[in-house]
Amino acid sequence: MAMLCMSITPSLTTPPTSTATVEVNKAKQVKSRVLILGATGRVGGSTALALSKLSPDLQLLLGGRNKDKGESMVATIGANSEFAQVNIDDAKSLEAILSDVDLVVHTAGPFQQAEKCSVLEAAIRTQTAYMDVCDDTSYAFRAKSYMDKAVAANIPAITTAGIYPGVSNVMAAELVRAARSENKGEPQRLRFYYYTAGSGGAGPTILATSFLLLGEEVVAYNKGKRIELKPYTGKLNIDFGKGIGKKDVYLLNLPEVKSTHEILGVPTVSARFGTAPFFWNWGMVAMTKLFPMEFLRDRNKVQQLVKLFDPSVRVVDGISGERVSMRVDLECSDGRHTLGLYSHKKLSVSVGVSTAAFALAILEGSTQPGVWFPEEPEGIAVEAREVLLQRASQGTINFVMNKAPWMVETDPKEVILGIYV
Ligand SMILES: NC(=O)c1ccc[n+]([C@@H]2O[C@H](COP(=O)([O-])OP(=O)(O)OC[C@H]3O[C@@H](n4cnc5c(N)ncnc54)[C@H](OP(=O)(O)O)[C@@H]3O)[C@@H](O)[C@H]2O)c1
């Protein structure tokens, strides 16, 4: 592994809040090499673009299987980027590339139903810092089980470090920290609400991800008790504030529910997701009724479904746009209710700046050796959270933290009823 340190160009970043942070960044004025796996895809490509803007001195290695797509991405990113042809299933070639980089950013999903954490294993073997944008509970907790090996290899690693999960976990951690530091009541209920128009301008992999998630029972927590619910049920109409408005959201099995329940110690946690136009939500509900769960868990069958649906998804995407919004709500025992809200016009851009914000935090030394979730202070140090959120919220149409719901909702008088987890 090459030396883990980097330079940040202050003019292109949101100014860090403390002079201490600036000094730390200045002290690390050495070029780092970052490998982005899946860089020919939407999330990886967007991450590469964001990293090249935030920190132009970084050397970016754009990893993927397809040379033509890779070279076209190099042409987009420009100087300081090169293509690396690699298949993540080929451990030998993966290790050869990893041995010459400081950090690997794994975006080559889908993570659902993947049998191994092969990239993390290779990162440990080559002593390379690691992060992924995994959005699957089994994969994320399997990654977490490599904790001792990562500590022994002395590598920092973060799993689920994208926009959601990722930035949403850090928002939740900050809401909980603020509530506890005011000592006014214990956090009792944490709810993640996500909205993305269309497929969010995303690739076929995200479509596959969504279908595979419909094949999983939803894990949520109610007063400390683990409960299992049917996917795409439990509809709520949630106000995402200015630029987004009210949207229907449904239960999905997402890793941040389990990780924040365990790590932040909040007894009731759930996550809901909704899309637009409304008939896509109906389509998702219909899929849970039409297809047996085993079918929706089969990656090959789901890939066939994706091929079938992809052309119509692209057409609707052209009309629906790709707005994205995350609302994280925390309720405490004293009745205190606070939220964080993040809305952006383009998922394809915001996922890149969010993932890049995690990559920069790791390169800056915010992460301890081990495998961490974003909400763990050993993953993203508490004092590094503010800079991370500032970077990740670049270009948002609305970003607020620690506000009461009535301060951000479009119709403050309306009360949301029927919330059960
Ligand atoms: N946490 C979050 O916030 C978040 C948000 C959005 C998406 N995601 C996850 O991010 C992942 C990527 O989504 P996306 O929209 O970017 O998908 P995408 O556009 O299809 O890109 C995936 C890329 O991975 C590469 N790839 C796939 N298999 C590979 C292999 N065996 N070896 C090397 N490269 C491989 C592909 O490159 P080639 O075909 O060129 O090899 C492709 O460019 C998904 O799993 C999704 O669930 C997470």
The ligand as an SDF file (V2000), in Angstrom:
LIG
                    3D

 48 52  0  0  0  0  0  0  0  0999 V2000
  -25.0010    3.6700   -0.8350 N   0  0  0  0  0  0  0  0  0  0  0  0
  -25.5370    4.4460   -1.7270 C   0  0  0  0  0  0  0  0  0  0  0  0
  -25.8480    5.5890   -1.4680 O   0  0  0  0  0  0  0  0  0  0  0  0
  -25.7890    3.9700   -3.1210 C   0  0  0  0  0  0  0  0  0  0  0  0
  -26.4670    4.8050   -4.0140 C   0  0  0  0  0  0  0  0  0  0  0  0
  -26.6490    4.3870   -5.3100 C   0  0  0  0  0  0  0  0  0  0  0  0
  -26.1820    3.1330   -5.7040 C   0  0  0  0  0  0  0  0  0  0  0  0
  -25.5600    2.3220   -4.8140 N   0  0  0  0  0  0  0  0  0  0  0  0
  -25.0440    1.0160   -5.2310 C   0  0  0  0  0  0  0  0  0  0  0  0
  -23.9640    1.2600   -6.1160 O   0  0  0  0  0  0  0  0  0  0  0  0
  -23.8230    0.1840   -7.0210 C   0  0  0  0  0  0  0  0  0  0  0  0
  -23.5070    0.7080   -8.4130 C   0  0  0  0  0  0  0  0  0  0  0  0
  -24.6300    1.3660   -8.9590 O   0  0  0  0  0  0  0  0  0  0  0  0
  -24.5450    2.0890  -10.3760 P   0  0  0  0  0  0  0  0  0  0  0  0
  -25.8120    2.7830  -10.6130 O   0  0  0  0  0  0  0  0  0  0  0  0
  -23.2730    2.8380  -10.4860 O   0  0  0  0  0  0  0  0  0  0  0  0
  -24.4500    0.8240  -11.3500 O   0  0  0  0  0  0  0  0  0  0  0  0
  -23.8710    0.7740  -12.8250 P   0  0  0  0  0  0  0  0  0  0  0  0
  -24.0310    2.0670  -13.5230 O   0  0  0  0  0  0  0  0  0  0  0  0
  -24.4340   -0.4400  -13.4730 O   0  0  0  0  0  0  0  0  0  0  0  0
  -22.3030    0.5580  -12.5660 O   0  0  0  0  0  0  0  0  0  0  0  0
  -21.7420   -0.5950  -12.0260 C   0  0  0  0  0  0  0  0  0  0  0  0
  -20.3420   -0.6860  -12.5700 C   0  0  0  0  0  0  0  0  0  0  0  0
  -19.6880   -1.7880  -11.9300 O   0  0  0  0  0  0  0  0  0  0  0  0
  -18.8440   -2.3890  -12.8680 C   0  0  0  0  0  0  0  0  0  0  0  0
  -18.7640   -3.8040  -12.5950 N   0  0  0  0  0  0  0  0  0  0  0  0
  -19.7930   -4.6770  -12.4380 C   0  0  0  0  0  0  0  0  0  0  0  0
  -19.3320   -5.9120  -12.2200 N   0  0  0  0  0  0  0  0  0  0  0  0
  -17.9760   -5.8090  -12.2130 C   0  0  0  0  0  0  0  0  0  0  0  0
  -16.9470   -6.7410  -12.0400 C   0  0  0  0  0  0  0  0  0  0  0  0
  -17.1960   -8.0500  -11.8380 N   0  0  0  0  0  0  0  0  0  0  0  0
  -15.6850   -6.3040  -12.0800 N   0  0  0  0  0  0  0  0  0  0  0  0
  -15.3960   -5.0070  -12.2990 C   0  0  0  0  0  0  0  0  0  0  0  0
  -16.3370   -4.0650  -12.4890 N   0  0  0  0  0  0  0  0  0  0  0  0
  -17.6160   -4.4720  -12.4580 C   0  0  0  0  0  0  0  0  0  0  0  0
  -19.4640   -2.1580  -14.2240 C   0  0  0  0  0  0  0  0  0  0  0  0
  -18.4290   -1.8670  -15.1200 O   0  0  0  0  0  0  0  0  0  0  0  0
  -18.1380   -2.6840  -16.4740 P   0  0  0  0  0  0  0  0  0  0  0  0
  -19.4430   -3.2810  -16.9210 O   0  0  0  0  0  0  0  0  0  0  0  0
  -17.5600   -1.6660  -17.3720 O   0  0  0  0  0  0  0  0  0  0  0  0
  -17.1550   -3.7140  -16.0660 O   0  0  0  0  0  0  0  0  0  0  0  0
  -20.3160   -0.9270  -14.0450 C   0  0  0  0  0  0  0  0  0  0  0  0
  -19.7610    0.1690  -14.6820 O   0  0  0  0  0  0  0  0  0  0  0  0
  -25.1210   -0.6030   -6.8910 C   0  0  0  0  0  0  0  0  0  0  0  0
  -24.8700   -1.8150   -6.2300 O   0  0  0  0  0  0  0  0  0  0  0  0
  -26.0360    0.2510   -6.0710 C   0  0  0  0  0  0  0  0  0  0  0  0
  -26.9110   -0.4790   -5.2890 O   0  0  0  0  0  0  0  0  0  0  0  0
  -25.3600    2.7280   -3.5250 C   0  0  0  0  0  0  0  0  0  0  0  0
  1  2  1  0
  2  3  2  0
  2  4  1  0
  4  5  1  0
  4 48  2  0
  5  6  2  0
  6  7  1  0
  7  8  2  0
  8  9  1  0
  8 48  1  0
  9 10  1  0
  9 46  1  0
 10 11  1  0
 11 12  1  0
 11 44  1  0
 12 13  1  0
 13 14  1  0
 14 15  2  0
 14 16  1  0
 14 17  1  0
 17 18  1  0
 18 19  2  0
 18 20  1  0
 18 21  1  0
 21 22  1  0
 22 23  1  0
 23 24  1  0
 23 42  1  0
 24 25  1  0
 25 26  1  0
 25 36  1  0
 26 27  1  0
 26 35  1  0
 27 28  2  0
 28 29  1  0
 29 30  1  0
 29 35  2  0
 30 31  1  0
 30 32  2  0
 32 33  1  0
 33 34  2  0
 34 35  1  0
 36 37  1  0
 36 42  1  0
 37 38  1  0
 38 39  2  0
 38 40  1  0
 38 41  1  0
 42 43  1  0
 44 45  1  0
 44 46  1  0
 46 47  1  0
M  CHG  2   8   1  16  -1
M  END
$$$$
